[in-house]
Structures are given as C-alpha cells and as structure tokens.
Amino acid sequence: MSQQTVDRAPAPARRRRSGLVLAIILTCQLMLILDATVMNVALPRIQSDLGFSATGLAWVMTAYSLVFGGLLLLGGRAGDLFGRRRMFVAGTVVFTLASLAGGLADSAALLITARVVQGVGAAMAGPSTLALVTTTFTEPKARVRALALFSAMSSGGFAIGLIVGGLLTEWISWRAALFINVPFGLAIALLAPRFVAEPERRRAHLDLPGAVTGTFGVGALVFAFTHAASDGWGNAVTLGSLTAGLVLLAGFVAIEARTALPLVPLRLFADRNRSAAYVNFFLGPMAMMSMFFFLTQFMQDIRHFAALATGFAFLPMAALIFTMSRLVPRLLPRYGPKPLAVTGSVLMVTGVGWLALLTTDSTYFPALLGPLLLMGLGGGLAFAPLNVIVMATVPSEDAGAAGGVLQTMQQVGSTLGLGILVTVFGSTTRTAAAAGTTGPQLTVDGMTAAFATAAVLAACTVLVALTFRRQAAVTASARP
C-alpha cells in the first residue's frame, strides 16, 4: 500500500488505518521489550527442567539483552538503507521462529541459542518500530501521541513481562512465555506488509567499519559488565572485554566522524535536548532494572510470593506508566520537557531510595506498593518526553539511526546497570557474611545496597534533566 493511497483515503478511513498501523508497531515493540523480563519469574522452573547451573541460569536473561543491545545500531542504520518495513518484518519473523525454538528447547544450550537468535531478530526489528512511528505519523500532535504510547510500551513492557511471565508460569508452563510470541509475531509479519507503508529509503552502502567497531564495542562492553557480576572486576576475561569494548568504541567514534554515511550520524548529538535525552535513556534504565531484578527476588525468596502474585505485584506500576502516557501529550505542549522530566526523575529517586529501606519483615503495603507507585508515576513522566525529544525533530533519513541509538541506550543502560548493581550486591553480601550476617538478612543487606546505588544513578537523571532547554511546545518544531 503506497503512502499516496493512504493520503487520498477519507479522514475516518485514514484514522482507522493509522490506528491499525500503530497497533501493529506497538505490539511488536511490546513483544520485544517484554522478553527482557518475561522469563524472570520462571527461572527456578527453567533451572529445574533443563539442568542449568546457578551461574549459567543468568544467561537466559543476558543472552537476549546482550545480543539485542549489541546489534541495535547496525539494525537501525540497516533499516534506513534497506527499508524499515522490510527490516521490521524480517526481524519479527526471526524473533518469532526463535521464540518457537526456545519453547521447544530440551537442553540449556538450545534455550540459550534460541535467546541469542531472539536478540538478533529484536535488533533487526526494534529500531524500525520507532522509525516507522516517526515516518507514519507526520502531523505533530498525532506524532507526539504515538511516541508517548511507544514510550509507555517501552517502559511498561518490563513490568508487563513480569505479570505475563507470572501468569503463564503459574497456569501453564515457562515454555508458554516463549510460545505466546508466535501468534502475535505471525500476525505482525502478515499485517505489516499490507498496512504499514514503506518509507523512502536511501540507496547507499552500509558503513561496515562503523558497523563492526560499534557492534562489537557495545557487545564487549555489555559482556564485560555482565561477566563482572559473576566473576568480579579482577577477572582477566572481564578486564579484557572492558578494554576491548572501550578501544572499539573509541575507534567507532573516530570512524563515524570521518565517513560520508555513518552508522550513527554524529549530528544527532548536535541538539542539546536530544543529547540529554539520550543520556537519560541510558541512566534511567540502569536504575529501573534494579527494581525489577532484585524486587522480584525479594518477593519470592524473602516474602515467599508465588510466581503469579509476584507478577501482579507490579500491576500498579504498569498501570500508572500507561496512564501517564495518555497525559504526557497534553502536558508536554503546555510545559515543555524540562518540568516533566525533572519531576519524573525526582519521583524515581524517591521510589528507589524508599526501596533501600527494606527489611526482612517489609510487607507489600506500604514498603513495596509505595515505591512501585512512585516509580510508575516518575517513569511515565521522565521517559515519555524523551522519545518525543529524540524523534520529533530528527530528519526522516536519520529516523532509523536515531531510534537505534535511543534503544541502544535503553538496552545497554539496563544491562550495564544490572551488572553494576549485582556487583554491589555481591560485594555487600560478602562483607556482611564476613561480619557474621546470615540467612535472609544477608540477602536483604545486599539488595538495599544495590537499591541505594540505583538511587544515586536515578539522581543523575535529575541533573541531566535540569539541562533541558525550556520549550513552550516541543511539538511546534516537529516535522516529517
């Protein structure tokens, strides 16, 4: 279906078609984000069924996020060059087939392999989801609404993953958490070519040197932090990966500054608001992931919640994030991004800081519900404007690259943050154990130290948000 045909359709038909297009894109985004956490509450059963070691079990989560985050930059520019709809559909198909294979896996190795391939598919489709929103919704107000909903899917998807994972694990099997992707993925792959218009693409060659250095640099850095969580910073593999990642990323920046068609155009960072938004999309998930990872364990291991109850415990947070996504398009033109982002960041700091006060006797109300509500409200306010800031004024030809950078920041930030916070957890528990602390108190001491560190990271988002230029209306400068 051509864009001209869409434009000539009657207004009600255009609105219905636009709604369907947005539903297709958002469903894909939710599916990709959801898989970062949907397996969390199922890990004990996966370990029992497939014989994972205690350290190997972490790779069920990190294999996906490592590959997803590492390949996003390449996927973003590939969509710009080879067709965003084409990459969107191809990535969805790869992700769906890998989900089916993972659900059928009868060994730890096969499940990890499937999770790696899922990450490849997600990196192919992910940047195109955001780029397609930008190129489909060219009217400023419609674009802001669509981007706010996209942000809600991106932020709330982590919490929804825990809810869905708890439901499926408790009622059916952990395998259902992977099988559920299949019907949705097939529907997206069938509907997208019919209803989603293919934006004009650029006839050019891919920046292969930038692709190699950027992809392996991000991958090495993510691997280093993930490895440090289990083996420590003094480990040779950890140090080697960290050094390689930093060297490759330095080379990547040098290449991008010189090449005619860079993987990541450095002009994306020329705008102060966009640069600050990228930084906060890196720092925010670093803080948020501690809540999902450690709070899930606190509920199940310390307070003995069932998998289903653990999932539903995050429902208030998810509901608030989606509620805020409906309010932000109205608030953003009136107040601009700075007040919303600063207020949201302060609420996030308060929520994570409250979790640092947990004890072994803390109950859901108010010790858990209070922080969850603050994080839902704060996350909705802090993150929804960031998508708009990044994508509302980006040139059409750079939409895929801009979306790839934004999602890379989110994925890499969450993975690096988890690595840092798990390292803090391990260091604290070792120190506490040496002092004679044992049992649940030992675990809670490590968790509260991780939450305190996450609060410091969240506080950094407040400082960054204070640098936003105050704008009466972000939408005023939006363009196709």
Secondary structure as the mmCIF struct_conf table of DSSP 4:
data_model
#
loop_
_struct_conf.conf_type_id
_struct_conf.id
_struct_conf.beg_label_comp_id
_struct_conf.beg_label_asym_id
_struct_conf.beg_label_seq_id
_struct_conf.end_label_comp_id
_struct_conf.end_label_asym_id
_struct_conf.end_label_seq_id
HELX_RH_AL_P HELX_RH_AL_P1 GLN A 3 ARG A 8
BEND BEND1 ALA A 9 ALA A 9
HELX_RH_AL_P HELX_RH_AL_P2 ALA A 11 LEU A 34
TURN_TY1_P TURN_TY1_P1 ASP A 35 MET A 39
HELX_RH_3T_P HELX_RH_3T_P1 ASN A 40 ALA A 42
HELX_RH_AL_P HELX_RH_AL_P3 LEU A 43 LEU A 50
TURN_TY1_P TURN_TY1_P2 GLY A 51 GLY A 51
TURN_TY1_P TURN_TY1_P3 ALA A 54 THR A 55
HELX_RH_3T_P HELX_RH_3T_P2 GLY A 56 ALA A 58
HELX_RH_AL_P HELX_RH_AL_P4 TRP A 59 PHE A 82
HELX_RH_AL_P HELX_RH_AL_P5 ARG A 84 LEU A 104
BEND BEND2 SER A 107 SER A 107
HELX_RH_AL_P HELX_RH_AL_P6 ALA A 108 THR A 136
BEND BEND3 GLU A 139 GLU A 139
HELX_RH_AL_P HELX_RH_AL_P7 PRO A 140 TRP A 171
TURN_TY1_P TURN_TY1_P4 ILE A 172 ILE A 172
TURN_TY1_P TURN_TY1_P5 TRP A 174 ARG A 175
HELX_RH_AL_P HELX_RH_AL_P8 ALA A 176 PHE A 179
TURN_TY1_P TURN_TY1_P6 ILE A 180 ILE A 180
HELX_RH_AL_P HELX_RH_AL_P9 ASN A 181 PHE A 195
BEND BEND4 VAL A 196 VAL A 196
HELX_RH_AL_P HELX_RH_AL_P10 LEU A 208 ASP A 231
TURN_TY1_P TURN_TY1_P7 TRP A 233 GLY A 234
HELX_RH_AL_P HELX_RH_AL_P11 ALA A 236 ARG A 258
BEND BEND5 ALA A 260 LEU A 261
BEND BEND6 LEU A 263 VAL A 264
HELX_RH_3T_P HELX_RH_3T_P3 LEU A 266 PHE A 269
BEND BEND7 ALA A 270 ASP A 271
HELX_RH_AL_P HELX_RH_AL_P12 ARG A 272 GLN A 297
HELX_RH_PI_P HELX_RH_PI_P1 PHE A 298 ILE A 302
BEND BEND8 ARG A 303 ARG A 303
HELX_RH_AL_P HELX_RH_AL_P13 ALA A 307 ALA A 313
TURN_TY1_P TURN_TY1_P8 PHE A 314 PHE A 314
HELX_RH_AL_P HELX_RH_AL_P14 LEU A 315 TYR A 335
HELX_RH_AL_P HELX_RH_AL_P15 PRO A 337 LEU A 355
TURN_TY1_P TURN_TY1_P9 ALA A 356 LEU A 357
TURN_TY1_P TURN_TY1_P10 THR A 360 ASP A 361
HELX_RH_PI_P HELX_RH_PI_P2 TYR A 364 LEU A 368
HELX_RH_AL_P HELX_RH_AL_P16 LEU A 369 MET A 391
TURN_TY1_P TURN_TY1_P11 ALA A 392 THR A 393
BEND BEND9 VAL A 394 VAL A 394
HELX_RH_3T_P HELX_RH_3T_P4 SER A 396 ASP A 398
HELX_RH_AL_P HELX_RH_AL_P17 ALA A 399 ALA A 434
TURN_TY1_P TURN_TY1_P12 ALA A 435 GLY A 436
HELX_RH_AL_P HELX_RH_AL_P18 GLY A 439 ALA A 465
TURN_TY1_P TURN_TY1_P13 LEU A 466 THR A 467
BEND BEND10 PHE A 468 PHE A 468
HELX_LH_PP_P HELX_LH_PP_P1 ARG A 469 ARG A 470
BEND BEND11 ALA A 472 ALA A 472
HELX_RH_3T_P HELX_RH_3T_P5 VAL A 474 SER A 477
#
